[in-house]
Every structure is written in structure tokens, then in C-alpha cells.
Amino acid sequence: MMSLVELDANSEVPLHSHPNEQAGLVLDGEFEFTVGEERKIVKKGEFYIIPGGVEHKVVAGQMPS
């Protein structure tokens, strides 16, 4: 699954999962992803992949993303 997601600064997408793999490219700003047990900062220009069925959440950085 690929979609366009825009987040306000410091906003959070709560823990959830999707049945299919999710991939994306950060167009601006940065995010802190928690995917399963792993936390990672993903910044402008970086790709991310979240396996299907794995719980994840996202916290936006100081600037809108």
C-alpha cells in the first residue's frame, strides 16, 4: 500500500496495522516510526517499508510532514 499522508508538527498516528505491506517516501520533515519493537527516525528523502500485519505508529517531528 502506498498513500500520501500529511501530518501536523508533533502529531501522532496511534498503533495500528494493515494486512498488506506499506511503503513510502518522506517528502518533507521527519517522522519517528515504531514498527514492531524497532524505533527509527525517517527524514526527508528517505524511504520506509512496513511489513503487512506488523503493528506500527508514527510521531511527526517539529515541522509539518
mmCIF file of the N, C-alpha and C atoms, coordinates in Angstrom:
data_MODEL
# 
_entry.id   MODEL 
# 
loop_
_atom_site.group_PDB 
_atom_site.id 
_atom_site.type_symbol 
_atom_site.label_atom_id 
_atom_site.label_alt_id 
_atom_site.label_comp_id 
_atom_site.label_asym_id 
_atom_site.label_entity_id 
_atom_site.label_seq_id 
_atom_site.pdbx_PDB_ins_code 
_atom_site.Cartn_x 
_atom_site.Cartn_y 
_atom_site.Cartn_z 
_atom_site.occupancy 
_atom_site.B_iso_or_equiv 
_atom_site.pdbx_formal_charge 
_atom_site.auth_seq_id 
_atom_site.auth_comp_id 
_atom_site.auth_asym_id 
_atom_site.auth_atom_id 
_atom_site.pdbx_PDB_model_num 
ATOM 1   N N  . MET A 1 1  ? 0.848  -1.173 0.000  1.00 0.00 ? 1  MET A N  1 
ATOM 2   C CA . MET A 1 1  ? 0.000  0.000  0.000  1.00 0.00 ? 1  MET A CA 1 
ATOM 3   C C  . MET A 1 1  ? 0.892  1.234  0.000  1.00 0.00 ? 1  MET A C  1 
ATOM 4   N N  . MET A 1 2  ? 0.558  2.204  -0.811 1.00 0.00 ? 2  MET A N  1 
ATOM 5   C CA . MET A 1 2  ? 1.256  3.482  -0.794 1.00 0.00 ? 2  MET A CA 1 
ATOM 6   C C  . MET A 1 2  ? 0.200  4.578  -0.835 1.00 0.00 ? 2  MET A C  1 
ATOM 7   N N  . SER A 1 3  ? 0.381  5.585  0.008  1.00 0.00 ? 3  SER A N  1 
ATOM 8   C CA . SER A 1 3  ? -0.582 6.682  0.065  1.00 0.00 ? 3  SER A CA 1 
ATOM 9   C C  . SER A 1 3  ? 0.131  7.958  0.466  1.00 0.00 ? 3  SER A C  1 
ATOM 10  N N  . LEU A 1 4  ? -0.529 9.081  0.243  1.00 0.00 ? 4  LEU A N  1 
ATOM 11  C CA . LEU A 1 4  ? 0.005  10.373 0.663  1.00 0.00 ? 4  LEU A CA 1 
ATOM 12  C C  . LEU A 1 4  ? -0.558 10.684 2.041  1.00 0.00 ? 4  LEU A C  1 
ATOM 13  N N  . VAL A 1 5  ? 0.327  10.905 2.991  1.00 0.00 ? 5  VAL A N  1 
ATOM 14  C CA . VAL A 1 5  ? -0.078 11.207 4.362  1.00 0.00 ? 5  VAL A CA 1 
ATOM 15  C C  . VAL A 1 5  ? 0.570  12.523 4.759  1.00 0.00 ? 5  VAL A C  1 
ATOM 16  N N  . GLU A 1 6  ? -0.220 13.465 5.227  1.00 0.00 ? 6  GLU A N  1 
ATOM 17  C CA . GLU A 1 6  ? 0.295  14.742 5.712  1.00 0.00 ? 6  GLU A CA 1 
ATOM 18  C C  . GLU A 1 6  ? -0.012 14.838 7.200  1.00 0.00 ? 6  GLU A C  1 
ATOM 19  N N  . LEU A 1 7  ? 0.995  15.197 7.999  1.00 0.00 ? 7  LEU A N  1 
ATOM 20  C CA . LEU A 1 7  ? 0.827  15.289 9.446  1.00 0.00 ? 7  LEU A CA 1 
ATOM 21  C C  . LEU A 1 7  ? 1.230  16.667 9.940  1.00 0.00 ? 7  LEU A C  1 
ATOM 22  N N  . ASP A 1 8  ? 0.483  17.185 10.906 1.00 0.00 ? 8  ASP A N  1 
ATOM 23  C CA . ASP A 1 8  ? 0.871  18.420 11.583 1.00 0.00 ? 8  ASP A CA 1 
ATOM 24  C C  . ASP A 1 8  ? 2.090  18.148 12.454 1.00 0.00 ? 8  ASP A C  1 
ATOM 25  N N  . ALA A 1 9  ? 2.845  19.191 12.758 1.00 0.00 ? 9  ALA A N  1 
ATOM 26  C CA . ALA A 1 9  ? 4.009  19.053 13.643 1.00 0.00 ? 9  ALA A CA 1 
ATOM 27  C C  . ALA A 1 9  ? 3.583  18.412 14.957 1.00 0.00 ? 9  ALA A C  1 
ATOM 28  N N  . ASN A 1 10 ? 4.413  17.498 15.439 1.00 0.00 ? 10 ASN A N  1 
ATOM 29  C CA . ASN A 1 10 ? 4.234  16.812 16.725 1.00 0.00 ? 10 ASN A CA 1 
ATOM 30  C C  . ASN A 1 10 ? 2.957  15.983 16.824 1.00 0.00 ? 10 ASN A C  1 
ATOM 31  N N  . SER A 1 11 ? 2.301  15.706 15.704 1.00 0.00 ? 11 SER A N  1 
ATOM 32  C CA . SER A 1 11 ? 1.099  14.873 15.761 1.00 0.00 ? 11 SER A CA 1 
ATOM 33  C C  . SER A 1 11 ? 1.485  13.398 15.768 1.00 0.00 ? 11 SER A C  1 
ATOM 34  N N  . GLU A 1 12 ? 0.530  12.545 16.126 1.00 0.00 ? 12 GLU A N  1 
ATOM 35  C CA . GLU A 1 12 ? 0.810  11.121 16.261 1.00 0.00 ? 12 GLU A CA 1 
ATOM 36  C C  . GLU A 1 12 ? -0.283 10.299 15.593 1.00 0.00 ? 12 GLU A C  1 
ATOM 37  N N  . VAL A 1 13 ? 0.143  9.250  14.893 1.00 0.00 ? 13 VAL A N  1 
ATOM 38  C CA . VAL A 1 13 ? -0.773 8.243  14.368 1.00 0.00 ? 13 VAL A CA 1 
ATOM 39  C C  . VAL A 1 13 ? -0.649 7.058  15.316 1.00 0.00 ? 13 VAL A C  1 
ATOM 40  N N  . PRO A 1 14 ? -1.735 6.675  16.007 1.00 0.00 ? 14 PRO A N  1 
ATOM 41  C CA . PRO A 1 14 ? -1.632 5.626  17.022 1.00 0.00 ? 14 PRO A CA 1 
ATOM 42  C C  . PRO A 1 14 ? -1.293 4.254  16.441 1.00 0.00 ? 14 PRO A C  1 
ATOM 43  N N  . LEU A 1 15 ? -0.913 3.366  17.316 1.00 0.00 ? 15 LEU A N  1 
ATOM 44  C CA . LEU A 1 15 ? -0.546 1.998  16.962 1.00 0.00 ? 15 LEU A CA 1 
ATOM 45  C C  . LEU A 1 15 ? -1.672 1.339  16.161 1.00 0.00 ? 15 LEU A C  1 
ATOM 46  N N  . HIS A 1 16 ? -1.311 0.768  15.003 1.00 0.00 ? 16 HIS A N  1 
ATOM 47  C CA . HIS A 1 16 ? -2.269 0.087  14.138 1.00 0.00 ? 16 HIS A CA 1 
ATOM 48  C C  . HIS A 1 16 ? -1.507 -0.827 13.187 1.00 0.00 ? 16 HIS A C  1 
ATOM 49  N N  . SER A 1 17 ? -2.222 -1.590 12.376 1.00 0.00 ? 17 SER A N  1 
ATOM 50  C CA . SER A 1 17 ? -1.578 -2.438 11.370 1.00 0.00 ? 17 SER A CA 1 
ATOM 51  C C  . SER A 1 17 ? -2.465 -2.514 10.132 1.00 0.00 ? 17 SER A C  1 
ATOM 52  N N  . HIS A 1 18 ? -1.875 -3.007 9.041  1.00 0.00 ? 18 HIS A N  1 
ATOM 53  C CA . HIS A 1 18 ? -2.569 -3.214 7.774  1.00 0.00 ? 18 HIS A CA 1 
ATOM 54  C C  . HIS A 1 18 ? -2.275 -4.645 7.330  1.00 0.00 ? 18 HIS A C  1 
ATOM 55  N N  . PRO A 1 19 ? -3.178 -5.280 6.603  1.00 0.00 ? 19 PRO A N  1 
ATOM 56  C CA . PRO A 1 19 ? -2.901 -6.644 6.154  1.00 0.00 ? 19 PRO A CA 1 
ATOM 57  C C  . PRO A 1 19 ? -1.796 -6.712 5.095  1.00 0.00 ? 19 PRO A C  1 
ATOM 58  N N  . ASN A 1 20 ? -1.584 -5.627 4.365  1.00 0.00 ? 20 ASN A N  1 
ATOM 59  C CA . ASN A 1 20 ? -0.585 -5.613 3.291  1.00 0.00 ? 20 ASN A CA 1 
ATOM 60  C C  . ASN A 1 20 ? 0.611  -4.739 3.661  1.00 0.00 ? 20 ASN A C  1 
ATOM 61  N N  . GLU A 1 21 ? 1.721  -4.978 2.967  1.00 0.00 ? 21 GLU A N  1 
ATOM 62  C CA . GLU A 1 21 ? 2.920  -4.162 3.145  1.00 0.00 ? 21 GLU A CA 1 
ATOM 63  C C  . GLU A 1 21 ? 2.613  -2.702 2.823  1.00 0.00 ? 21 GLU A C  1 
ATOM 64  N N  . GLN A 1 22 ? 3.264  -1.799 3.542  1.00 0.00 ? 22 GLN A N  1 
ATOM 65  C CA . GLN A 1 22 ? 3.110  -0.362 3.311  1.00 0.00 ? 22 GLN A CA 1 
ATOM 66  C C  . GLN A 1 22 ? 4.497  0.211  3.037  1.00 0.00 ? 22 GLN A C  1 
ATOM 67  N N  . ALA A 1 23 ? 4.600  1.050  2.008  1.00 0.00 ? 23 ALA A N  1 
ATOM 68  C CA . ALA A 1 23 ? 5.877  1.682  1.674  1.00 0.00 ? 23 ALA A CA 1 
ATOM 69  C C  . ALA A 1 23 ? 5.635  3.158  1.437  1.00 0.00 ? 23 ALA A C  1 
ATOM 70  N N  . GLY A 1 24 ? 6.661  3.957  1.661  1.00 0.00 ? 24 GLY A N  1 
ATOM 71  C CA . GLY A 1 24 ? 6.503  5.384  1.433  1.00 0.00 ? 24 GLY A CA 1 
ATOM 72  C C  . GLY A 1 24 ? 7.827  6.101  1.319  1.00 0.00 ? 24 GLY A C  1 
ATOM 73  N N  . LEU A 1 25 ? 7.734  7.352  0.940  1.00 0.00 ? 25 LEU A N  1 
ATOM 74  C CA . LEU A 1 25 ? 8.866  8.256  0.798  1.00 0.00 ? 25 LEU A CA 1 
ATOM 75  C C  . LEU A 1 25 ? 8.523  9.516  1.574  1.00 0.00 ? 25 LEU A C  1 
ATOM 76  N N  . VAL A 1 26 ? 9.399  9.953  2.442  1.00 0.00 ? 26 VAL A N  1 
ATOM 77  C CA . VAL A 1 26 ? 9.170  11.177 3.210  1.00 0.00 ? 26 VAL A CA 1 
ATOM 78  C C  . VAL A 1 26 ? 9.499  12.359 2.304  1.00 0.00 ? 26 VAL A C  1 
ATOM 79  N N  . LEU A 1 27 ? 8.494  13.191 2.030  1.00 0.00 ? 27 LEU A N  1 
ATOM 80  C CA . LEU A 1 27 ? 8.667  14.336 1.136  1.00 0.00 ? 27 LEU A CA 1 
ATOM 81  C C  . LEU A 1 27 ? 9.183  15.570 1.855  1.00 0.00 ? 27 LEU A C  1 
ATOM 82  N N  . ASP A 1 28 ? 8.881  15.695 3.149  1.00 0.00 ? 28 ASP A N  1 
ATOM 83  C CA . ASP A 1 28 ? 9.313  16.855 3.920  1.00 0.00 ? 28 ASP A CA 1 
ATOM 84  C C  . ASP A 1 28 ? 9.269  16.504 5.400  1.00 0.00 ? 28 ASP A C  1 
ATOM 85  N N  . GLY A 1 29 ? 10.098 17.155 6.189  1.00 0.00 ? 29 GLY A N  1 
ATOM 86  C CA . GLY A 1 29 ? 10.102 16.927 7.632  1.00 0.00 ? 29 GLY A CA 1 
ATOM 87  C C  . GLY A 1 29 ? 10.732 15.598 8.003  1.00 0.00 ? 29 GLY A C  1 
ATOM 88  N N  . GLU A 1 30 ? 10.340 15.086 9.173  1.00 0.00 ? 30 GLU A N  1 
ATOM 89  C CA . GLU A 1 30 ? 10.826 13.791 9.631  1.00 0.00 ? 30 GLU A CA 1 
ATOM 90  C C  . GLU A 1 30 ? 9.793  13.156 10.547 1.00 0.00 ? 30 GLU A C  1 
ATOM 91  N N  . PHE A 1 31 ? 9.885  11.834 10.673 1.00 0.00 ? 31 PHE A N  1 
ATOM 92  C CA . PHE A 1 31 ? 8.979  11.048 11.494 1.00 0.00 ? 31 PHE A CA 1 
ATOM 93  C C  . PHE A 1 31 ? 9.779  10.130 12.396 1.00 0.00 ? 31 PHE A C  1 
ATOM 94  N N  . GLU A 1 32 ? 9.213  9.800  13.543 1.00 0.00 ? 32 GLU A N  1 
ATOM 95  C CA . GLU A 1 32 ? 9.723  8.688  14.338 1.00 0.00 ? 32 GLU A CA 1 
ATOM 96  C C  . GLU A 1 32 ? 8.739  7.544  14.158 1.00 0.00 ? 32 GLU A C  1 
ATOM 97  N N  . PHE A 1 33 ? 9.193  6.481  13.521 1.00 0.00 ? 33 PHE A N  1 
ATOM 98  C CA . PHE A 1 33 ? 8.376  5.292  13.323 1.00 0.00 ? 33 PHE A CA 1 
ATOM 99  C C  . PHE A 1 33 ? 8.688  4.291  14.414 1.00 0.00 ? 33 PHE A C  1 
ATOM 100 N N  . THR A 1 34 ? 7.659  3.665  14.936 1.00 0.00 ? 34 THR A N  1 
ATOM 101 C CA . THR A 1 34 ? 7.819  2.472  15.756 1.00 0.00 ? 34 THR A CA 1 
ATOM 102 C C  . THR A 1 34 ? 7.154  1.361  14.959 1.00 0.00 ? 34 THR A C  1 
ATOM 103 N N  . VAL A 1 35 ? 7.961  0.397  14.537 1.00 0.00 ? 35 VAL A N  1 
ATOM 104 C CA . VAL A 1 35 ? 7.478  -0.728 13.739 1.00 0.00 ? 35 VAL A CA 1 
ATOM 105 C C  . VAL A 1 35 ? 7.821  -1.991 14.508 1.00 0.00 ? 35 VAL A C  1 
ATOM 106 N N  . GLY A 1 36 ? 6.787  -2.661 15.019 1.00 0.00 ? 36 GLY A N  1 
ATOM 107 C CA . GLY A 1 36 ? 7.042  -3.795 15.899 1.00 0.00 ? 36 GLY A CA 1 
ATOM 108 C C  . GLY A 1 36 ? 7.776  -3.295 17.134 1.00 0.00 ? 36 GLY A C  1 
ATOM 109 N N  . GLU A 1 37 ? 8.960  -3.829 17.381 1.00 0.00 ? 37 GLU A N  1 
ATOM 110 C CA . GLU A 1 37 ? 9.776  -3.435 18.536 1.00 0.00 ? 37 GLU A CA 1 
ATOM 111 C C  . GLU A 1 37 ? 10.848 -2.399 18.180 1.00 0.00 ? 37 GLU A C  1 
ATOM 112 N N  . GLU A 1 38 ? 10.938 -2.018 16.912 1.00 0.00 ? 38 GLU A N  1 
ATOM 113 C CA . GLU A 1 38 ? 12.021 -1.140 16.443 1.00 0.00 ? 38 GLU A CA 1 
ATOM 114 C C  . GLU A 1 38 ? 11.550 0.305  16.278 1.00 0.00 ? 38 GLU A C  1 
ATOM 115 N N  . ARG A 1 39 ? 12.376 1.245  16.748 1.00 0.00 ? 39 ARG A N  1 
ATOM 116 C CA . ARG A 1 39 ? 12.129 2.678  16.528 1.00 0.00 ? 39 ARG A CA 1 
ATOM 117 C C  . ARG A 1 39 ? 13.164 3.205  15.558 1.00 0.00 ? 39 ARG A C  1 
ATOM 118 N N  . LYS A 1 40 ? 12.709 4.080  14.659 1.00 0.00 ? 40 LYS A N  1 
ATOM 119 C CA . LYS A 1 40 ? 13.621 4.629  13.655 1.00 0.00 ? 40 LYS A CA 1 
ATOM 120 C C  . LYS A 1 40 ? 13.151 6.019  13.266 1.00 0.00 ? 40 LYS A C  1 
ATOM 121 N N  . ILE A 1 41 ? 14.102 6.940  13.080 1.00 0.00 ? 41 ILE A N  1 
ATOM 122 C CA . ILE A 1 41 ? 13.813 8.271  12.556 1.00 0.00 ? 41 ILE A CA 1 
ATOM 123 C C  . ILE A 1 41 ? 13.956 8.204  11.037 1.00 0.00 ? 41 ILE A C  1 
ATOM 124 N N  . VAL A 1 42 ? 12.933 8.660  10.327 1.00 0.00 ? 42 VAL A N  1 
ATOM 125 C CA . VAL A 1 42 ? 12.953 8.685  8.863  1.00 0.00 ? 42 VAL A CA 1 
ATOM 126 C C  . VAL A 1 42 ? 12.807 10.139 8.436  1.00 0.00 ? 42 VAL A C  1 
ATOM 127 N N  . LYS A 1 43 ? 13.744 10.611 7.610  1.00 0.00 ? 43 LYS A N  1 
ATOM 128 C CA . LYS A 1 43 ? 13.814 12.026 7.238  1.00 0.00 ? 43 LYS A CA 1 
ATOM 129 C C  . LYS A 1 43 ? 13.502 12.240 5.761  1.00 0.00 ? 43 LYS A C  1 
ATOM 130 N N  . LYS A 1 44 ? 13.352 13.514 5.405  1.00 0.00 ? 44 LYS A N  1 
ATOM 131 C CA . LYS A 1 44 ? 13.080 13.916 4.025  1.00 0.00 ? 44 LYS A CA 1 
ATOM 132 C C  . LYS A 1 44 ? 14.012 13.186 3.063  1.00 0.00 ? 44 LYS A C  1 
ATOM 133 N N  . GLY A 1 45 ? 13.418 12.604 2.024  1.00 0.00 ? 45 GLY A N  1 
ATOM 134 C CA . GLY A 1 45 ? 14.186 11.905 1.002  1.00 0.00 ? 45 GLY A CA 1 
ATOM 135 C C  . GLY A 1 45 ? 14.414 10.430 1.285  1.00 0.00 ? 45 GLY A C  1 
ATOM 136 N N  . GLU A 1 46 ? 14.003 9.946  2.454  1.00 0.00 ? 46 GLU A N  1 
ATOM 137 C CA . GLU A 1 46 ? 14.215 8.541  2.813  1.00 0.00 ? 46 GLU A CA 1 
ATOM 138 C C  . GLU A 1 46 ? 12.937 7.728  2.595  1.00 0.00 ? 46 GLU A C  1 
ATOM 139 N N  . PHE A 1 47 ? 13.137 6.460  2.219  1.00 0.00 ? 47 PHE A N  1 
ATOM 140 C CA . PHE A 1 47 ? 12.039 5.511  2.044  1.00 0.00 ? 47 PHE A CA 1 
ATOM 141 C C  . PHE A 1 47 ? 11.845 4.714  3.316  1.00 0.00 ? 47 PHE A C  1 
ATOM 142 N N  . TYR A 1 48 ? 10.640 4.184  3.473  1.00 0.00 ? 48 TYR A N  1 
ATOM 143 C CA . TYR A 1 48 ? 10.386 3.241  4.562  1.00 0.00 ? 48 TYR A CA 1 
ATOM 144 C C  . TYR A 1 48 ? 9.484  2.131  4.040  1.00 0.00 ? 48 TYR A C  1 
ATOM 145 N N  . ILE A 1 49 ? 9.605  0.964  4.653  1.00 0.00 ? 49 ILE A N  1 
ATOM 146 C CA . ILE A 1 49 ? 8.756  -0.182 4.335  1.00 0.00 ? 49 ILE A CA 1 
ATOM 147 C C  . ILE A 1 49 ? 8.292  -0.784 5.651  1.00 0.00 ? 49 ILE A C  1 
ATOM 148 N N  . ILE A 1 50 ? 6.985  -1.032 5.742  1.00 0.00 ? 50 ILE A N  1 
ATOM 149 C CA . ILE A 1 50 ? 6.401  -1.654 6.923  1.00 0.00 ? 50 ILE A CA 1 
ATOM 150 C C  . ILE A 1 50 ? 5.754  -2.957 6.456  1.00 0.00 ? 50 ILE A C  1 
ATOM 151 N N  . PRO A 1 51 ? 6.209  -4.100 6.977  1.00 0.00 ? 51 PRO A N  1 
ATOM 152 C CA . PRO A 1 51 ? 5.625  -5.376 6.559  1.00 0.00 ? 51 PRO A CA 1 
ATOM 153 C C  . PRO A 1 51 ? 4.137  -5.463 6.910  1.00 0.00 ? 51 PRO A C  1 
ATOM 154 N N  . GLY A 1 52 ? 3.387  -6.207 6.130  1.00 0.00 ? 52 GLY A N  1 
ATOM 155 C CA . GLY A 1 52 ? 1.976  -6.410 6.406  1.00 0.00 ? 52 GLY A CA 1 
ATOM 156 C C  . GLY A 1 52 ? 1.768  -7.097 7.745  1.00 0.00 ? 52 GLY A C  1 
ATOM 157 N N  . GLY A 1 53 ? 0.716  -6.705 8.450  1.00 0.00 ? 53 GLY A N  1 
ATOM 158 C CA . GLY A 1 53 ? 0.364  -7.335 9.713  1.00 0.00 ? 53 GLY A CA 1 
ATOM 159 C C  . GLY A 1 53 ? 1.189  -6.913 10.908 1.00 0.00 ? 53 GLY A C  1 
ATOM 160 N N  . VAL A 1 54 ? 2.158  -6.019 10.724 1.00 0.00 ? 54 VAL A N  1 
ATOM 161 C CA . VAL A 1 54 ? 3.022  -5.577 11.829 1.00 0.00 ? 54 VAL A CA 1 
ATOM 162 C C  . VAL A 1 54 ? 2.477  -4.268 12.397 1.00 0.00 ? 54 VAL A C  1 
ATOM 163 N N  . GLU A 1 55 ? 2.266  -4.230 13.715 1.00 0.00 ? 55 GLU A N  1 
ATOM 164 C CA . GLU A 1 55 ? 1.775  -3.004 14.337 1.00 0.00 ? 55 GLU A CA 1 
ATOM 165 C C  . GLU A 1 55 ? 2.834  -1.912 14.254 1.00 0.00 ? 55 GLU A C  1 
ATOM 166 N N  . HIS A 1 56 ? 2.374  -0.689 14.013 1.00 0.00 ? 56 HIS A N  1 
ATOM 167 C CA . HIS A 1 56 ? 3.284  0.445  13.890 1.00 0.00 ? 56 HIS A CA 1 
ATOM 168 C C  . HIS A 1 56 ? 2.565  1.725  14.282 1.00 0.00 ? 56 HIS A C  1 
ATOM 169 N N  . LYS A 1 57 ? 3.361  2.727  14.653 1.00 0.00 ? 57 LYS A N  1 
ATOM 170 C CA . LYS A 1 57 ? 2.822  4.062  14.928 1.00 0.00 ? 57 LYS A CA 1 
ATOM 171 C C  . LYS A 1 57 ? 3.823  5.081  14.427 1.00 0.00 ? 57 LYS A C  1 
ATOM 172 N N  . VAL A 1 58 ? 3.366  6.325  14.288 1.00 0.00 ? 58 VAL A N  1 
ATOM 173 C CA . VAL A 1 58 ? 4.196  7.389  13.738 1.00 0.00 ? 58 VAL A CA 1 
ATOM 174 C C  . VAL A 1 58 ? 4.019  8.644  14.578 1.00 0.00 ? 58 VAL A C  1 
ATOM 175 N N  . VAL A 1 59 ? 5.133  9.314  14.874 1.00 0.00 ? 59 VAL A N  1 
ATOM 176 C CA . VAL A 1 59 ? 5.099  10.618 15.530 1.00 0.00 ? 59 VAL A CA 1 
ATOM 177 C C  . VAL A 1 59 ? 5.836  11.585 14.616 1.00 0.00 ? 59 VAL A C  1 
ATOM 178 N N  . ALA A 1 60 ? 5.158  12.666 14.222 1.00 0.00 ? 60 ALA A N  1 
ATOM 179 C CA . ALA A 1 60 ? 5.780  13.670 13.354 1.00 0.00 ? 60 ALA A CA 1 
ATOM 180 C C  . ALA A 1 60 ? 6.771  14.501 14.154 1.00 0.00 ? 60 ALA A C  1 
ATOM 181 N N  . GLY A 1 61 ? 7.759  15.047 13.464 1.00 0.00 ? 61 GLY A N  1 
ATOM 182 C CA . GLY A 1 61 ? 8.764  15.896 14.096 1.00 0.00 ? 61 GLY A CA 1 
ATOM 183 C C  . GLY A 1 61 ? 8.246  17.305 14.357 1.00 0.00 ? 61 GLY A C  1 
ATOM 184 N N  . GLN A 1 62 ? 9.167  18.232 14.554 1.00 0.00 ? 62 GLN A N  1 
ATOM 185 C CA . GLN A 1 62 ? 8.846  19.613 14.913 1.00 0.00 ? 62 GLN A CA 1 
ATOM 186 C C  . GLN A 1 62 ? 8.206  20.413 13.783 1.00 0.00 ? 62 GLN A C  1 
ATOM 187 N N  . MET A 1 63 ? 8.376  19.950 12.541 1.00 0.00 ? 63 MET A N  1 
ATOM 188 C CA . MET A 1 63 ? 7.806  20.656 11.389 1.00 0.00 ? 63 MET A CA 1 
ATOM 189 C C  . MET A 1 63 ? 6.738  19.775 10.757 1.00 0.00 ? 63 MET A C  1 
ATOM 190 N N  . PRO A 1 64 ? 5.730  20.357 10.112 1.00 0.00 ? 64 PRO A N  1 
ATOM 191 C CA . PRO A 1 64 ? 4.734  19.539 9.417  1.00 0.00 ? 64 PRO A CA 1 
ATOM 192 C C  . PRO A 1 64 ? 5.412  18.615 8.418  1.00 0.00 ? 64 PRO A C  1 
ATOM 193 N N  . SER A 1 65 ? 4.846  17.452 8.242  1.00 0.00 ? 65 SER A N  1 
ATOM 194 C CA . SER A 1 65 ? 5.429  16.455 7.345  1.00 0.00 ? 65 SER A CA 1 
ATOM 195 C C  . SER A 1 65 ? 4.397  15.969 6.352  1.00 0.00 ? 65 SER A C  1 
# 
